[in-house]
Amino acid sequence: LFRDLAAERGQFATPPARFGNDGRLSRSWMGVPLLIGQSAVGVISVQSYAPDLYGDADLDLLQRLGNVVGVALEN
């Protein structure tokens, strides 16, 4: 969960690679792995141009959705 990518980007020794539209960068981002057993097979991510849009409750919901998608993929 990144509440404000613009502010948190400076925490890293090597800034993460940018992707998408360079003219309008995402500010909020959260993502969870899609797991089948112990193996990560993908990721679900959500992003917004607004800072501080997502919180812990949103991340909890996304984790639950990721679990459901992982089970569906496994089946």
C-alpha positions in Angstrom: 0.0 0.0 0.0 1.4 3.3 -1.1 -0.6 6.2 0.2 1.3 8.9 -1.9 3.7 7.6 -4.4 5.2 11.1 -5.1 6.1 11.4 -1.4 7.2 7.8 -0.8 9.3 7.4 -4.0 12.2 9.2 -2.2 12.5 6.4 0.3 14.1 4.0 -2.1 17.8 4.0 -3.0 16.8 3.3 -6.6 13.5 4.8 -7.5 11.0 2.3 -8.9 10.5 2.3 -12.7 7.6 4.4 -13.9 4.9 3.0 -16.1 1.9 4.2 -17.9 1.2 7.8 -18.8 4.3 10.0 -17.8 2.1 13.1 -18.1 -0.2 11.9 -15.3 1.4 9.8 -12.7 -0.5 7.7 -10.1 -0.4 8.9 -6.6 -2.1 6.1 -4.6 -1.4 2.4 -5.3 -2.1 -0.9 -3.6 -1.6 -4.5 -4.7 -1.8 -8.1 -3.5 -0.3 -11.2 -5.0 -2.5 -13.9 -6.5 -1.4 -17.1 -4.8 -1.9 -20.7 -5.7 -0.6 -22.6 -2.7 2.8 -20.9 -2.0 3.4 -19.8 -5.6 2.6 -16.2 -6.7 1.0 -16.4 -10.2 0.1 -12.8 -10.6 -1.0 -9.6 -8.9 -4.1 -7.5 -8.5 -3.4 -3.8 -8.2 -5.5 -0.7 -7.9 -4.2 2.8 -8.5 -5.5 6.4 -8.5 -4.4 9.8 -9.4 -5.5 11.1 -6.0 -3.2 10.8 -3.0 -4.2 9.1 0.2 -7.2 7.4 -1.4 -6.8 3.9 0.0 -6.5 2.7 3.6 -6.2 -0.4 5.6 -9.8 -1.4 5.1 -9.4 -1.1 1.3 -6.2 -3.3 1.4 -8.1 -5.9 3.5 -10.8 -6.0 0.9 -8.3 -6.4 -1.9 -6.5 -9.2 -0.1 -9.8 -11.0 0.3 -10.6 -10.6 -3.4 -7.1 -11.8 -4.2 -7.7 -14.9 -2.1 -11.0 -15.7 -3.9 -9.4 -15.1 -7.4 -6.4 -17.4 -6.3 -8.8 -20.2 -5.4 -10.8 -19.8 -8.6 -7.6 -20.0 -10.6 -6.5 -23.1 -8.7 -9.8 -24.8 -9.4 
